[in-house]
Amino acid sequence: MQNNKQFSGFWAVILGGSSGFGLASVEKLAAHGMNIAVLYRETAIAEKAVKQKFSNLALANAITILPFNINVLEENGRKKFIGAFTEQLSKGQCVKLLLHSVARGNLKPVVADDKKEVITTHDIAYTSYAMGNSLLDWARLLFDANLFCKDARIIGLTSAGAHKYWESYAAVSIAKASLQSLATYMAVAFGKSGIKTNLIEAGITDTPSLKKITGHDKLVQYAQQSNPLGRMTTTKDVAGVVYLLCTAEASWINGAVIHVDGGEHCL
């Protein structure tokens, strides 16, 4: 399958691509001709609709979308993916983008009364790996397999919650703060091979993940009323910047945390 669009022949690997920022990025990159391997974790019932959407996108844009319903946090999942994925690549094709959009972790208070469950150090460790440090394992997986293009992009997602207090958000906050440090080191280490690593700090966005945060309705209200541009951030806003970071014009951006929030972080 071939097209004449901007990213024809290139591949994206998107971790967590069945909803939210990941799905919006699949849609955006597909429209610009990029082939996509989408990894996600869904039930059999939910997966049917997801795979149909990917099939429609692939057909409409003359690209290939490979769905992988696997656990991206386990070594066996990574091995299963790399074996199947490499078999699908045509000669000369490479991975232009690795996007980490995994939203899996624990949302519990640090301290609470006896009636509530509090967060444990195990919860923190799991969430830190799922929503932060697993990016390194995936980057090294593709790097060691020589699958990255010479000018590839690695993108992770962080949030203002990395440096602010949000109720029951401690584990995710720690994960995102860790991710920001990790991205600095990855930008230097992978940069020596021409691979750029950047993070997107999205504004408060109405996604399935947001709805799991205690007091998310207050965050939504705040974003709607206070954003300098008069509305909340959308998943399409973020996907647009994922696309921009893949362009040749963004080749000198490395080790950055890019705010995609309409100026929300200024308040």
Protein Blocks (a to p, Z undefined) as FASTA:
>chain_A
ZZfbfkgoiacddehilgcjllmmmmmmmmnopacdddddddfklmmmmmmmmmmmmmmn
opacddddddfkbfklmmmmmmmmmmmpcghiacfbdcdfbdcdddddfbdcfkbccddf
klmmmmmmmmmmmmmmmmmmmmmnopacfkbccdddddfklmcccehilmmmmmmmmmmm
mmmmmmmmmmmnopacddddddddddfklmmpghklmmmmmmmmmomnlpacdfklmmmm
mmmmmpmklmmgghiacddehhmmmZZ
